[in-house]
Amino acid sequence: MRRRFKHRIREITGRSRGISMERRLSELRSYVRGWTGYFGLASQLKLFDKLDQWIRRRIRMCYWKQWRRAKRRREMLIRLGVPRRQAIRHARSRQSYWHMSKTIASGGG
């Protein structure tokens, strides 16, 4: 159950999919709402909480990939309220999208 759910989320939030974030989020919202409606009767709150955290990290990863260049990343992080010095340090990082989606600057820490 969880493996299939995560596989489908990975398909929807795939970094190489050439669709807008609006469409991606719309597909994601629709799928998660249906899945929650079906499996929500089991009321495994810890499982839903873990999956919610994981999905949010996948979305942050998609945005990080979308921003591409360090200058754009810095601008967007500053716009989101990250202190300038921290935004510059994170924007210049060469670490992977997945790793950066967990940092404090992107809201995952």
C-alpha positions as CSV (number, residue, x, y, z in Angstrom):
1,M,0.0,0.0,0.0
2,R,2.6,2.6,1.1
3,R,5.1,1.5,-1.6
4,R,2.5,2.0,-4.4
5,F,1.5,5.3,-3.0
6,K,5.1,6.6,-2.8
7,H,5.8,5.3,-6.4
8,R,2.8,7.2,-7.7
9,I,3.9,10.4,-5.8
10,R,7.3,10.0,-7.3
11,E,5.8,9.8,-10.8
12,I,3.7,13.0,-10.2
13,T,6.6,14.9,-8.6
14,G,9.3,13.7,-11.0
15,R,11.9,16.4,-11.5
16,S,12.2,15.8,-15.3
17,R,8.5,16.1,-16.0
18,G,8.0,19.2,-18.1
19,I,4.8,20.5,-16.6
20,S,4.0,23.6,-14.6
21,M,4.0,23.5,-10.8
22,E,0.3,24.4,-10.8
23,R,-0.6,21.3,-12.8
24,R,1.8,19.1,-10.8
25,L,0.2,20.3,-7.5
26,S,-3.3,19.8,-8.9
27,E,-2.6,16.2,-9.8
28,L,-0.9,15.6,-6.5
29,R,-3.8,17.1,-4.6
30,S,-6.3,15.0,-6.5
31,Y,-4.4,11.8,-5.9
32,V,-3.7,12.4,-2.2
33,R,-7.3,13.4,-1.6
34,G,-8.6,10.1,-3.2
35,W,-6.0,8.0,-1.4
36,T,-6.8,9.6,2.0
37,G,-10.5,9.2,1.4
38,Y,-10.0,5.5,0.7
39,F,-7.5,4.6,3.4
40,G,-8.5,7.3,5.9
41,L,-10.8,4.8,7.7
42,A,-7.8,3.1,9.1
43,S,-6.9,6.3,10.8
44,Q,-3.2,5.7,11.1
45,L,-2.3,9.3,12.0
46,K,1.5,8.6,12.4
47,L,1.6,7.1,8.9
48,F,-0.3,10.1,7.4
49,D,2.0,12.5,9.2
50,K,5.1,10.8,7.9
51,L,3.7,10.7,4.3
52,D,2.7,14.4,4.6
53,Q,6.3,15.3,5.6
54,W,7.7,13.3,2.7
55,I,5.4,14.8,0.2
56,R,6.2,18.3,1.3
57,R,9.9,17.5,0.9
58,R,9.3,16.2,-2.6
59,I,7.5,19.5,-3.5
60,R,10.4,21.6,-2.1
61,M,12.8,19.4,-4.2
62,C,10.7,20.2,-7.3
63,Y,10.9,24.0,-6.6
64,W,14.7,23.7,-6.0
65,K,15.1,22.0,-9.3
66,Q,12.9,24.5,-11.1
67,W,14.9,27.5,-9.8
68,R,18.1,26.1,-11.4
69,R,20.6,28.9,-11.1
70,A,22.2,30.2,-7.9
71,K,21.0,33.8,-8.5
72,R,17.4,32.7,-8.9
73,R,17.6,30.4,-5.8
74,R,18.9,33.3,-3.8
75,E,16.2,35.6,-5.0
76,M,13.4,33.2,-4.3
77,L,14.8,32.2,-0.8
78,I,15.0,35.9,0.2
79,R,11.5,36.5,-1.2
80,L,10.3,33.6,1.0
81,G,11.8,35.3,4.1
82,V,15.1,33.5,4.5
83,P,17.9,35.8,5.9
84,R,20.1,37.1,3.1
85,R,23.4,35.5,4.3
86,Q,21.8,32.1,4.7
87,A,20.0,32.4,1.4
88,I,23.3,33.1,-0.4
89,R,25.0,30.2,1.3
90,H,22.3,27.7,0.5
91,A,21.8,29.0,-3.1
92,R,25.5,28.4,-3.9
93,S,25.4,24.9,-2.5
94,R,26.3,22.0,-4.9
95,Q,24.4,19.4,-3.0
96,S,21.6,17.4,-4.5
97,Y,18.0,18.6,-4.8
98,W,16.9,16.0,-2.3
99,H,19.5,17.0,0.2
100,M,18.7,20.7,-0.2
101,S,15.0,20.1,0.3
102,K,15.8,19.2,3.9
103,T,17.8,22.3,4.7
104,I,16.5,25.0,7.1
105,A,16.5,27.6,4.3
106,S,13.9,25.7,2.3
107,G,11.7,25.1,5.3
108,G,12.5,21.5,5.8
109,G,14.8,21.7,8.8
